[in-house]
Amino acid sequence: MVAADITDPQAVFTDPVAGAILDLGEPVVIVLAGVLHCVDDPIAVAGHYMRAAAPGSFLVVCDYVTENDILRARIEALMAATAPSWRVRRARDVDDILRGTAVLRPGAGDVAHWRPDRTPLRSITGMPPSLSLYGAVARISRSKYAGLYLCWPHSRSSR
């Protein structure tokens, strides 16, 4: 275990424990599960780790999401006493973290659906139906054109 601030990737990468087990020249799996709800800017944090990762690396994300604004506000208010930056996001917020990656099957969604043969987490924990753990596994794209859309003219006659 590395005792460092997840929002400070340099501190994580220079930690002696991380240095002993990580070779960032080789593909790695970056697991951001159970932590993103404590991060104010998950896109920036995930971006730092993805840029440091070698080609062939993967990103795993999982975060609490709800589209219910009232439930989001209630949970954040309840958690404010212990974790002031605790956030419940929308699914599109997690999708934004995954932008520029190749999301693998079964795709981004409620992780309880990944293993339909198992008892859903919400039935064990009493988690409300409108709150889910939304996640994905993705291959990190190393192309400089990832996310870049090029538009070509329909005709070359304008040259």
Secondary structure as UniProt FT lines:
FT   TURN            6..7
FT   HELIX           9..14
FT   HELIX           16..21
FT   TURN            24..25
FT   STRAND          29..33
FT   HELIX           36..38
FT   HELIX           42..52
FT   TURN            55..56
FT   STRAND          58..65
FT   HELIX           69..79
FT   TURN            80..82
FT   TURN            84..85
FT   HELIX           91..98
FT   TURN            99..100
FT   STRAND          101..103
FT   TURN            105..106
FT   STRAND          109..110
FT   HELIX           111..114
FT   TURN            116..117
FT   HELIX           121..125
FT   TURN            129..130
FT   STRAND          132..140
FT   TURN            144..147
FT   TURN            157..158
//
